[in-house]
Amino acid sequence: MLRIGELAKQFQINTDTLRFYDKQGLLSPSGQSDSGYRLYSDRDIKTLGFILRAKGVGFSLTDIKTLLSIEVDKANNECSDVKELVDDKLQQVTEKIAELQAFQRSLARLSSACCGGHESAEDCTILQALESEDFAIIPECHHEGECL
């Protein structure tokens, strides 16, 4: 059995994280020492690894709680239940990537429309574009020959 500090050190996480997981019902210590320290078993160590790996691929704590409930009762659950969670997360990630790519394109357009010089910002094409109700149209560069 490991004490809370030992377990935290082994996984390079904060003891507050372990306490939080306990409060969230994700990982409760298997015991308590005479001096009141939380004690974690080998099974708890495996569960923490599961939690951290699931978190590492983007699952929320709510998703992880669901995955853990399936994991401890595999006989009464189906592989399709787990796949559905993974496919939902994959769809969310795909949508987020598309959103970030749109941000990237917009920022690139804004950047290329500005000369980046030391002139007054009164004619700044980036500010003009952001002020415009039709943001899709980025004004031409205001200093000829200095645009990318």
N, C-alpha and C positions, 0 to 999 in steps of 0.2 A: 504494500500500500504506500502511496506517495502522499505527502502533505501538499497543500495547495501551492505553496511557493516552489516546491520541487517540480510539480507538474507544469506550472507556468514556465519555469525555466527550461524544462525539457522541450516545450513547444514554442518557446520564445514569444510568449504572450504575457499580458499583464494579469495579475491575480484578480483585478476588478472584472476582467473579461470572464473568468471562471465563475465569479459570484453572479455576474449578469446572466450567464447561461443557466445557472441554477435557478435564479428568479424567473426566467423565461420558461422553465420546465424542459430545457434541452439536455442538461447534464447535472444531475444531482450526485453529490459525493456518496459513496457507499457506506461511509462511516465517519466517526468523529473520535479524535484522540482524547485522552483523559484531560489534556489541557485545552480542549476545544477546537483544535485544528481540524479542518475538513480533510478527510482521507479518501483517496481515489484508488480504486482497484484496477487490475489489468483490463477488465471489461470497460471501465470508465475511460481508461487511456485510449482504447480502441474507438470508443464513441467520440471522444474529443477529436481524434484524427479524422473520423468520418465527417464531423461538423466542419472542421477547418478545410478539408478537401472540397466539400460541397460549397462552402462559402467562397473558396478559391475559384470555382467555375461560375460564380455569379448567383447562386441561389440565395434567396432571402432567408432570414431566420424562420419565418412562417413556413416557407417551402421545406426547409431543413427539418423542422418539427414534423411535417407530414412524411418526409422521407424516413425519418427515424421511426415513426409509428409503423410504417410499412416494413422497415428493416427488422423490427423486433417481432413482427407477426407475419412473416413471409408466407406462411401456409394459408393464411386467410386473405391474401392480396394477390393481385396479378401483375405480371411484368408490364402489362399495358398501362397500369396505374402509374408506374414509374416513368414509362416512356412518355405518357401524356404530360407529366410535369416537365420532363426534359424538353419536349417539343414546344411547350408553352414558353419556357425560358429561352429557347433558341429563337422563337418568333420575336420575343421582346428584344433580344440582342440584335437581331436582323433589323428591326425597326429603328432601334437606337443608332445603329451604324449608318443607316440611310439618313437619319436626321443629322448626325454629325458630319456626314459627307456634304449635305446641303449647306450646313454652317461653313464648312471648309470652302466650298465654291463661292459662297457669298463674301466671305472674308478675303479670298483671293481677288475677287472682282473689285472689292473696295480698295485693297492695297494697290492693285495695279492701276487704279484710276487716280492715284495720288502721287505727286512727285516727291513728297516727303521732305521738301525744302524748308528753309528757315523763314519763309515769307509769312505774312500774317495769316491767321486761320480764317480770316473773313471770307476768303475764296476757297476754302478747303473742300475738295470734292467729296471727301468721306462724310464730313458734316452735312453737306448739301444732300447727299444721297440718303442719309439717315433722317433728315428733316422732310424729305420728299414723301408724299402720300403714295407715290408710285415707286417704291423702293427698287423694283426690278430694273428700272432704268438708272444706270449710273452715269452721271455727267462726264463729259469729256475732260481730260486733264486740263488744268487751268494754266499750265506753263508749257508752251509748245516745245517739243523735242526732249522733254524730261521724263516722259512716261515710259513704262516698261513695254 
